[in-house]
């Protein structure tokens, strides 16, 4: 897709990868060029695990689950191999909430369940129920309960009201 105006090149990052420069709303939906969007999460930031959890929680609390997903994705891609499934599962939960808030009940419920399954499987394999202060059992319960309501109701959910509490 090309920019409108004089510059007809695709939006690319310094490495030449496609990166949309369009502003985004709080749920990550693209807005027209020139519109006022919310600040985007920088990609590829390496954080300590507790920083990841704190930043993601702040974004979830602000109704920005798409952006929280980006934070979890950074941990997934940069963290130790044995933790990647945990961070990927948490990212899927944030994306599930994003889709549910956008009104995509089928996709939202599916991603919430997939993320819950991944987090639960990681927890079983490790025997850790509160890594980095995250209440995994509580997060899994939240995801499954929300997935059921989203699938049954089909209406968009309020991302702020439905934001999970990751833990301490």
C-alpha positions as CSV (number, residue, x, y, z in Angstrom):
1,X,0.0,0.0,0.0
2,X,1.4,3.4,-0.8
3,X,1.3,6.7,1.0
4,X,-1.0,9.4,-0.3
5,X,0.6,12.5,-1.6
6,X,4.0,13.0,-3.4
7,X,5.8,10.1,-1.8
8,X,4.7,6.9,-3.5
9,X,7.2,4.6,-1.8
10,X,6.0,1.9,0.7
11,X,6.5,2.6,4.3
12,X,9.8,0.8,5.2
13,X,12.1,0.7,8.2
14,X,15.8,1.3,8.0
15,X,16.4,-2.4,7.1
16,X,13.9,-2.2,4.3
17,X,11.1,-4.2,6.0
18,X,7.5,-3.0,5.5
19,X,6.4,-0.9,8.4
20,X,3.3,1.1,8.2
21,X,3.8,4.8,9.2
22,X,0.1,5.3,9.5
23,X,-1.0,6.5,13.0
24,X,-3.0,3.9,15.0
25,X,-5.7,4.1,17.6
26,X,-5.6,2.6,21.0
27,X,-6.6,-0.8,19.7
28,X,-3.9,-0.7,17.0
29,X,-6.3,0.0,14.1
30,X,-4.7,2.1,11.3
31,X,-6.0,5.7,11.0
32,X,-5.7,7.9,7.9
33,X,-2.3,9.5,7.4
34,X,-2.2,12.8,9.2
35,X,-4.8,11.8,11.8
36,X,-3.9,12.0,15.5
37,X,-3.1,8.5,16.8
38,X,-1.7,7.2,20.1
39,X,2.0,6.8,20.5
40,X,3.2,3.6,19.1
41,X,5.2,1.0,21.0
42,X,8.8,0.9,19.9
43,X,9.7,-2.5,18.5
44,X,12.6,-4.6,19.5
45,X,13.1,-3.2,23.0
46,X,14.8,-5.6,25.3
47,X,13.4,-5.3,28.9
48,X,13.9,-7.2,32.1
49,X,11.0,-9.6,32.6
50,X,9.4,-7.6,35.4
51,X,9.7,-4.4,33.3
52,X,7.9,-6.3,30.5
53,X,5.1,-7.2,32.9
54,X,4.8,-3.7,34.4
55,X,4.8,-2.0,31.0
56,X,2.3,-4.5,29.5
57,X,0.0,-4.0,32.6
58,X,0.1,-0.2,32.2
59,X,-0.9,-0.5,28.6
60,X,-3.7,-3.0,29.4
61,X,-4.9,-0.7,32.1
62,X,-5.0,2.2,29.6
63,X,-7.1,0.2,27.2
64,X,-4.3,-0.5,24.8
65,X,-4.0,-4.3,24.5
66,X,-2.6,-4.2,21.0
67,X,0.4,-2.2,22.3
68,X,0.7,-4.6,25.3
69,X,1.0,-7.4,22.8
70,X,4.0,-5.6,21.2
71,X,5.7,-5.5,24.6
72,X,5.1,-9.2,25.1
73,X,6.2,-9.9,21.6
74,X,9.6,-8.2,22.3
75,X,10.0,-10.5,25.3
76,X,9.0,-13.5,23.2
77,X,11.6,-12.7,20.5
78,X,14.5,-11.6,22.8
79,X,14.0,-13.7,25.9
80,X,15.5,-17.1,26.8
81,X,14.3,-20.0,24.7
82,X,12.6,-21.7,27.6
83,X,10.4,-18.6,28.3
84,X,9.3,-17.9,24.7
85,X,6.1,-20.0,25.0
86,X,5.1,-18.0,28.1
87,X,5.6,-14.6,26.4
88,X,4.0,-15.8,23.2
89,X,0.9,-17.0,25.2
90,X,0.7,-13.7,27.0
91,X,1.0,-11.8,23.6
92,X,-1.9,-14.0,22.3
93,X,-4.0,-13.0,25.2
94,X,-3.4,-9.3,24.6
95,X,-4.3,-9.8,20.9
96,X,-7.4,-11.7,21.9
97,X,-8.5,-8.8,24.0
98,X,-7.7,-6.5,21.1
99,X,-9.9,-8.5,18.7
100,X,-12.7,-8.7,21.3
101,X,-12.6,-5.0,21.8
102,X,-12.7,-4.4,18.1
103,X,-15.8,-6.5,17.9
104,X,-14.2,-9.6,16.3
105,X,-15.9,-12.2,18.6
106,X,-14.7,-15.3,16.8
107,X,-11.1,-14.2,16.5
108,X,-11.0,-12.7,20.0
109,X,-12.4,-15.8,21.7
110,X,-10.1,-18.1,19.6
111,X,-6.9,-16.1,20.6
112,X,-7.9,-15.8,24.2
113,X,-8.3,-19.6,24.3
114,X,-5.1,-20.2,22.4
115,X,-3.2,-17.9,24.7
116,X,-4.7,-19.5,27.8
117,X,-3.7,-23.0,26.5
118,X,-0.1,-21.8,25.8
119,X,0.3,-20.2,29.3
120,X,-1.3,-23.2,31.0
121,X,1.0,-25.6,29.1
122,X,4.1,-23.5,29.9
123,X,3.1,-23.4,33.6
124,X,2.6,-27.2,33.7
125,X,6.0,-27.8,32.1
126,X,7.8,-25.5,34.5
127,X,5.9,-25.8,37.7
128,X,6.0,-22.0,38.2
129,X,2.7,-20.4,38.9
130,X,3.9,-16.8,39.5
131,X,6.9,-16.1,37.3
132,X,7.9,-12.5,37.5
133,X,4.9,-11.9,39.7
134,X,2.4,-13.0,37.0
135,X,-0.5,-14.9,38.4
136,X,-0.7,-17.5,35.6
137,X,-3.6,-19.4,37.0
138,X,-5.6,-16.2,37.4
139,X,-4.7,-15.0,33.9
140,X,-5.8,-18.3,32.4
141,X,-9.1,-18.1,34.3
142,X,-9.6,-14.5,33.1
143,X,-9.0,-15.5,29.5
144,X,-11.3,-18.5,29.5
145,X,-14.1,-16.6,31.2
146,X,-13.8,-13.7,28.8
147,X,-13.5,-16.0,25.8
148,X,-16.8,-17.6,26.8
149,X,-18.6,-14.2,27.2
150,X,-17.2,-12.9,24.0
151,X,-18.2,-16.0,22.0
152,X,-21.7,-15.9,23.5
153,X,-22.3,-12.2,23.2
154,X,-20.6,-11.1,20.0
155,X,-20.5,-7.4,21.1
156,X,-17.3,-5.5,21.4
157,X,-15.9,-5.4,25.0
158,X,-14.4,-2.4,26.8
159,X,-10.7,-3.0,26.8
160,X,-10.2,-1.0,30.0
161,X,-13.0,-2.7,31.9
162,X,-11.9,-6.2,30.7
163,X,-8.1,-5.7,31.2
164,X,-6.6,-8.5,33.2
165,X,-4.6,-8.1,36.3
166,X,-1.4,-9.9,35.6
167,X,-0.4,-10.1,39.2
168,X,1.8,-8.2,41.6
